[in-house]
Amino acid sequence: MAKHIGIIACSAEGAALCYRTICAEAPAEMGEHRPPEITMHTHPLSEYMVPIRAGDWDKVAQLMLSSAGKVAQAGADFAICLDNTIHQAFDLVTPKSPIPWLHIADTVGEQARKKGFTHLGILGTKYLMTGPVYSDALNPFP
C-alpha cells in the first residue's frame, strides 16, 4: 500500500510542481488513476519571506513544523517540500517533526549518483545559491 504523502508548501510554484509530478509519475508505479493519498499545507509565502530575509531559520523551522503537524494529523506518513530555500532550516525541523522528511538535495544527489551523473547544474534564488542546501548534501559529489 502506498504511503500518505504530506506536502509542505512554501511557494505556490513549488507546491504545484510537487503535486503535479507525483500525480504524473504515480501511474507507472501504482496503476492508472492511482496516485498516493496526498495532504498539503502552506502558510502564506509572506510569513516565510520575513524570516528568510532576516536569516531567521528558527522561525522558518517553526512554520515548517506547524505544517508538518497539520499533515501528520491528517494521516501523512512523511513530509516533502519542493521549495529548496527553506531546506536551510531542515536540520532544525527533523528532530522535532512528528513525521520523517525527505530532503530535496539528498534525493537529487541519490538519483544523480544512481544515474551515473558526474556534474549537476543547480539554478535557484540567491538564498538557495548562497546557502548550504546543495553544497552540504552534494559534497562530495559524485
Helices and strands as residue ranges (DSSP letters): E 5-9, H 12-30, E 38-42, H 45-54, H 57-73, E 78-80, G 85-89, H 90-93, H 104-114, H 126-130, H 133-137
